[in-house]
């Protein structure tokens, strides 16, 4: 096993060990008790008392501290429909509901406004915006939709988007990538092979995500490169349901290897064809997006 493969597999296992990270909701009081357990907390119509528990699982590594976790909680509530369009968001009410300061609430609402989820106007206040205004390419919104009532729509849309992006990226990458990046692609395939032989699905999925992100980055199209985060988010929330990567097998590994060979040889058509084979949907293997992973 290469040093890179060993390092990545060790890191993946450590990340999955269940040790609390600095951004986990369990560290903060508003995640420790249900709404019904608190006195004087405003009632939010349609709010799910289990949202705190869902937030702990789905928060992932992007949230940091109270501010990041509140963004996760409010974002999930908006995307799930618990806070419907045109719903007013009163900072004082949010602060009491989640037991956080006015500053934390204000900064969290600014982040949600940048994502298109809410709007703030003088004399009107902050309100939830309709779905048509959301930045649906934002990785956080992709995650929140994938773990909410819209999971089936999100899965289908991500699959269709990947079919548009990745075969083109593979074609453009052929012969244009630097040798060090091409070697990195090959390293990812090696890591996936080692992980598969050891039944290490976590390391396999992380190497797979880096493989697809790298391929888009070496395509030589800056606009396309900006979409690499979408593909990474798609793999993260779905486990790659349309590629078979949720259940690592020799066929999937072989398709990755053929993409690497075609890219290195400058065979654009071959790289595109291999990517289309990798992305081929097998109806019998289709499944809905799984529940968020425990952290």
C-alpha positions as CSV (number, residue, x, y, z in Angstrom):
1,X,0.0,0.0,0.0
2,X,1.3,3.5,-0.8
3,X,2.0,6.0,1.9
4,X,-0.8,8.2,0.5
5,X,-3.3,5.4,0.6
6,X,-2.3,4.5,4.2
7,X,-2.5,8.1,5.3
8,X,-5.9,8.7,3.8
9,X,-7.4,5.5,5.2
10,X,-6.1,6.3,8.7
11,X,-7.5,9.8,8.5
12,X,-10.9,8.5,7.3
13,X,-11.1,6.1,10.2
14,X,-10.2,8.8,12.7
15,X,-12.9,11.1,11.3
16,X,-15.4,8.4,11.7
17,X,-14.5,7.5,15.3
18,X,-17.4,9.4,16.8
19,X,-15.2,11.9,18.7
20,X,-16.9,15.2,19.2
21,X,-15.6,18.0,17.0
22,X,-15.6,21.7,17.8
23,X,-18.7,22.4,15.8
24,X,-21.0,19.7,17.0
25,X,-24.4,20.8,18.3
26,X,-24.1,18.5,21.4
27,X,-21.8,21.1,22.9
28,X,-24.5,23.8,23.1
29,X,-27.6,24.1,25.4
30,X,-30.2,24.6,22.7
31,X,-29.5,21.1,21.3
32,X,-29.8,19.4,24.7
33,X,-33.5,19.8,25.4
34,X,-36.7,19.7,23.3
35,X,-38.9,22.7,22.9
36,X,-41.4,21.2,25.3
37,X,-38.8,21.1,28.1
38,X,-38.2,24.8,28.1
39,X,-40.2,27.5,29.8
40,X,-41.1,30.7,28.0
41,X,-39.9,29.6,24.6
42,X,-42.1,31.0,21.8
43,X,-44.1,28.4,19.8
44,X,-43.1,28.1,16.2
45,X,-46.0,26.7,14.1
46,X,-44.9,23.5,12.3
47,X,-41.6,23.3,14.1
48,X,-40.4,19.8,14.6
49,X,-39.3,19.1,18.2
50,X,-36.8,16.5,16.8
51,X,-35.0,19.1,14.7
52,X,-32.2,19.5,17.2
53,X,-31.4,15.8,16.9
54,X,-31.6,16.0,13.1
55,X,-29.3,19.0,13.2
56,X,-26.6,17.1,15.2
57,X,-26.5,14.4,12.5
58,X,-26.5,16.6,9.4
59,X,-24.4,19.5,10.6
60,X,-21.2,18.0,9.1
61,X,-17.9,19.9,9.1
62,X,-19.0,23.2,7.6
63,X,-20.7,24.5,10.8
64,X,-18.3,26.1,13.4
65,X,-19.6,27.3,16.7
66,X,-23.0,28.7,17.6
67,X,-23.2,30.8,14.5
68,X,-22.6,27.8,12.1
69,X,-24.9,25.5,14.0
70,X,-27.7,28.1,14.0
71,X,-27.3,28.5,10.2
72,X,-27.8,24.7,9.9
73,X,-30.8,24.6,12.1
74,X,-32.6,27.5,10.5
75,X,-31.6,26.4,7.0
76,X,-33.0,22.9,7.6
77,X,-36.3,24.4,9.0
78,X,-36.7,26.7,5.9
79,X,-35.8,24.0,3.3
80,X,-38.1,21.4,5.0
81,X,-41.0,23.8,4.9
82,X,-41.3,24.2,8.7
83,X,-40.7,27.9,8.1
84,X,-42.8,28.6,5.0
85,X,-42.4,31.3,2.4
86,X,-43.0,34.8,3.6
87,X,-42.8,33.7,7.2
88,X,-41.4,36.5,9.4
89,X,-38.2,35.7,11.3
90,X,-38.0,37.7,14.5
91,X,-34.5,37.9,15.9
92,X,-35.6,38.1,19.5
93,X,-37.8,35.0,19.0
94,X,-35.0,33.0,17.4
95,X,-32.6,34.0,20.1
96,X,-35.0,32.7,22.8
97,X,-35.8,29.6,20.9
98,X,-32.2,28.6,20.4
99,X,-30.7,30.3,23.5
100,X,-28.2,32.3,21.5
101,X,-27.2,36.0,21.5
102,X,-28.6,38.7,19.2
103,X,-25.2,38.9,17.4
104,X,-25.3,35.2,16.6
105,X,-28.8,35.5,15.3
106,X,-27.9,38.5,13.1
107,X,-24.8,36.9,11.6
108,X,-26.7,33.7,10.9
109,X,-29.5,35.5,9.1
110,X,-27.0,37.3,7.0
111,X,-25.6,33.9,5.9
112,X,-29.0,32.7,5.0
113,X,-29.7,35.9,3.1
114,X,-26.6,35.3,1.0
115,X,-27.9,31.9,0.2
116,X,-31.2,33.4,-1.0
117,X,-33.3,31.7,1.8
118,X,-34.4,35.0,3.5
119,X,-34.6,38.7,2.7
120,X,-34.3,41.6,5.1
121,X,-35.9,44.9,4.3
122,X,-36.4,48.1,6.3
123,X,-39.9,48.4,8.0
124,X,-40.6,44.8,6.9
125,X,-38.1,42.7,8.7
126,X,-36.6,39.4,7.7
127,X,-38.8,36.9,5.9
128,X,-38.4,33.5,4.3
129,X,-38.1,33.7,0.5
130,X,-39.8,31.3,-2.0
131,X,-37.9,28.4,-3.4
132,X,-37.5,30.2,-6.7
133,X,-35.2,32.6,-5.0
134,X,-32.9,30.1,-3.3
135,X,-29.4,29.4,-4.5
136,X,-30.0,25.7,-5.2
137,X,-26.4,25.2,-6.2
138,X,-25.2,26.1,-2.7
139,X,-23.7,22.9,-1.1
140,X,-25.5,23.6,2.2
141,X,-28.9,23.9,0.5
142,X,-28.1,20.7,-1.5
143,X,-27.5,18.9,1.8
144,X,-30.6,20.3,3.5
145,X,-32.8,19.4,0.6
146,X,-31.3,15.9,0.4
147,X,-32.1,15.2,4.0
148,X,-35.6,16.8,3.9
149,X,-39.0,16.2,2.3
150,X,-37.5,17.1,-1.1
151,X,-34.9,14.3,-1.0
152,X,-36.3,12.5,-4.1
153,X,-36.3,15.6,-6.2
154,X,-32.9,16.6,-5.0
155,X,-31.5,13.1,-5.9
156,X,-33.0,13.2,-9.4
157,X,-31.8,16.8,-10.1
158,X,-28.2,16.0,-8.8
159,X,-28.1,12.9,-11.0
160,X,-29.2,14.9,-14.1
161,X,-26.7,17.7,-13.3
162,X,-23.8,15.2,-12.9
163,X,-24.7,13.7,-16.3
164,X,-24.4,17.2,-17.8
165,X,-21.1,18.2,-16.0
166,X,-18.9,15.2,-15.6
167,X,-18.7,13.6,-19.1
168,X,-17.8,17.0,-20.5
169,X,-15.2,17.5,-17.8
170,X,-13.7,14.1,-18.6
171,X,-13.4,15.0,-22.3
172,X,-11.9,18.4,-21.6
173,X,-9.4,17.0,-19.0
174,X,-8.0,14.5,-21.5
175,X,-4.5,15.6,-22.4
176,X,-4.8,19.0,-20.6
177,X,-4.0,18.0,-17.0
178,X,-0.6,18.4,-15.3
179,X,1.3,15.2,-14.6
180,X,1.1,15.7,-10.9
181,X,-2.7,16.0,-11.0
182,X,-3.0,13.0,-13.3
183,X,-0.9,11.1,-10.8
184,X,-3.2,12.2,-8.1
185,X,-6.1,10.8,-10.0
186,X,-4.3,7.5,-10.3
187,X,-3.5,7.7,-6.5
188,X,-7.2,8.0,-5.8
189,X,-8.0,4.9,-7.8
190,X,-5.3,3.0,-5.9
191,X,-6.8,4.2,-2.6
192,X,-10.2,3.1,-3.7
193,X,-8.8,-0.3,-4.6
194,X,-7.2,-0.8,-1.2
195,X,-10.3,0.5,0.6
196,X,-12.5,-1.9,-1.3
197,X,-10.3,-4.9,-0.5
198,X,-10.5,-4.0,3.2
199,X,-14.2,-3.2,3.2
200,X,-13.5,0.5,4.1
201,X,-16.5,2.2,2.5
202,X,-15.7,5.6,4.1
203,X,-12.2,5.8,2.6
204,X,-13.5,4.6,-0.7
205,X,-16.2,7.3,-0.8
206,X,-13.7,10.1,0.2
207,X,-11.2,9.1,-2.5
208,X,-14.1,8.9,-5.0
209,X,-15.2,12.4,-4.1
210,X,-11.6,13.7,-4.6
211,X,-11.3,11.9,-7.9
212,X,-14.4,13.6,-9.3
213,X,-13.5,17.0,-8.0
214,X,-9.9,16.8,-9.4
215,X,-11.2,15.7,-12.8
216,X,-13.4,18.8,-13.0
217,X,-10.6,21.1,-11.8
218,X,-8.2,19.9,-14.6
219,X,-10.7,20.4,-17.4
220,X,-9.4,23.9,-18.0
221,X,-12.8,25.6,-17.8
222,X,-13.0,28.0,-14.9
223,X,-16.8,28.1,-15.0
224,X,-16.9,24.3,-14.9
225,X,-14.4,24.3,-12.1
226,X,-16.8,26.3,-9.9
227,X,-19.2,23.4,-10.2
228,X,-16.8,20.9,-8.6
229,X,-18.3,21.7,-5.2
230,X,-21.7,20.7,-6.4
231,X,-20.4,17.3,-7.5
232,X,-18.7,16.9,-4.1
233,X,-21.9,17.8,-2.3
234,X,-23.8,15.3,-4.5
235,X,-21.5,12.5,-3.6
236,X,-21.5,13.4,0.1
237,X,-25.2,13.5,0.5
238,X,-26.1,10.6,-1.8
239,X,-23.2,8.2,-1.5
240,X,-23.0,8.2,-5.3
241,X,-26.3,6.3,-5.9
242,X,-26.1,6.6,-9.7
243,X,-22.5,5.4,-9.9
244,X,-22.6,2.3,-7.8
245,X,-20.0,3.9,-5.5
246,X,-22.3,3.4,-2.6
247,X,-21.4,-0.3,-2.9
248,X,-17.8,-0.4,-4.1
249,X,-17.2,-3.1,-6.7
250,X,-14.7,-4.1,-9.3
251,X,-16.8,-2.6,-12.1
252,X,-16.9,0.8,-10.5
253,X,-13.2,0.7,-9.9
254,X,-12.5,-0.4,-13.5
255,X,-14.5,2.6,-14.9
256,X,-12.4,5.0,-12.7
257,X,-9.2,3.4,-14.0
258,X,-10.3,3.7,-17.6
259,X,-11.0,7.4,-17.1
260,X,-7.5,7.9,-15.7
261,X,-5.9,6.0,-18.7
262,X,-7.9,8.0,-21.3
263,X,-7.1,11.3,-19.6
264,X,-3.4,10.5,-19.5
265,X,-3.5,9.4,-23.2
266,X,-5.3,12.5,-24.3
267,X,-8.3,10.4,-25.6
268,X,-11.2,12.8,-25.0
269,X,-13.9,10.6,-26.5
270,X,-12.7,7.6,-24.5
271,X,-12.6,9.6,-21.2
272,X,-16.1,10.8,-21.9
273,X,-17.4,7.3,-22.7
274,X,-15.8,5.9,-19.6
275,X,-17.5,8.5,-17.4
276,X,-20.8,7.9,-19.0
277,X,-20.4,4.2,-18.2
278,X,-19.6,5.1,-14.6
279,X,-22.7,7.3,-14.3
280,X,-25.0,4.8,-15.9
281,X,-28.1,4.3,-13.8
282,X,-28.9,0.7,-12.9
283,X,-32.7,0.7,-12.0
284,X,-32.3,-2.3,-9.7
285,X,-29.7,-0.4,-7.7
286,X,-31.6,2.9,-7.3
287,X,-32.5,4.0,-3.8
288,X,-33.5,7.1,-2.0
289,X,-31.0,9.3,-0.3
290,X,-30.1,7.7,3.0
291,X,-30.6,9.4,6.4
292,X,-27.8,11.8,7.5
293,X,-24.7,10.1,8.9
294,X,-24.2,10.1,12.7
295,X,-21.3,12.3,13.8
